[in-house]
């Protein structure tokens, strides 16, 4: 199926820039959930911005796990991409449908939203089995073709495998399953391998050494540090919903303080003022 080329050349340039961050020093992505968080994180020095499906879903009043439609998720991605100058990679969950055509439609919409990269999962939902290697490879191929037809041939496809996250199969076989999937996904056109649920540094080092793709690991409070992950060769580091959870916890604490006697909000350790935040959009 042919697609009209609609993307401006500058979007593929952003994709090339994002792609360049997948070698050398590790790319650190503090995942965002709305335009304000994106603006704050870019101002803090993030070289690229990644959305978190969980955070975006919560911001729009839905649960994570494809609780949002394709249009709803990518409308937020479009707002974020329009707010920051750095490349944006969007979490498109399982592609909003099982078929390659579903993924094609989602990538078409992602390119139209102005994103330079995507996360594509190899599971359709938390309680569903993983797509077969063949099925997911076809979906990755569809994503690659749609991006090229849309004028963003360098779109960064970060393919997520949920073998460890969902504890698929016998524990002794999970590592080999991930490597098998990594090889097939690389052949299909993926650029990076995301393995949430795997934080064991020894196993991550083995994965980095065996994977044909750069490895993305996810961490959070109590997890390995950026320095720890970088030391074992992890190329891309993200945090999922971790920062959104911290932000909402701070908001909940402030609300409880206000609603309890004597009803006052304690100053934050590093407060942001109205002027600080408003100034991000001036």
HELIX and SHEET records of a PDB file:
HELIX    1   1 UNK A    9  UNK A   20  1                                  12    
HELIX    2   2 UNK A   35  UNK A   43  1                                   9    
HELIX    3   3 UNK A   53  UNK A   59  1                                   7    
HELIX    4   4 UNK A   70  UNK A   83  1                                  14    
HELIX    5   5 UNK A  100  UNK A  113  1                                  14    
HELIX    6   6 UNK A  133  UNK A  149  1                                  17    
HELIX    7   7 UNK A  171  UNK A  173  5                                   3    
HELIX    8   8 UNK A  174  UNK A  188  1                                  15    
HELIX    9   9 UNK A  201  UNK A  210  1                                  10    
HELIX   10  10 UNK A  226  UNK A  231  1                                   6    
HELIX   11  11 UNK A  242  UNK A  259  1                                  18    
HELIX   12  12 UNK A  274  UNK A  278  1                                   5    
HELIX   13  13 UNK A  279  UNK A  281  5                                   3    
SHEET    1   A 8 UNK A  27  UNK A  29  0                                        
SHEET    2   A 8 UNK A 236  UNK A 238  1                                        
SHEET    3   A 8 UNK A 214  UNK A 218  1                                        
SHEET    4   A 8 UNK A 192  UNK A 194  1                                        
SHEET    5   A 8 UNK A 156  UNK A 160  1                                        
SHEET    6   A 8 UNK A 117  UNK A 121  1                                        
SHEET    7   A 8 UNK A  87  UNK A  91  1                                        
SHEET    8   A 8 UNK A  48  UNK A  50  1                                        
END                                                                             
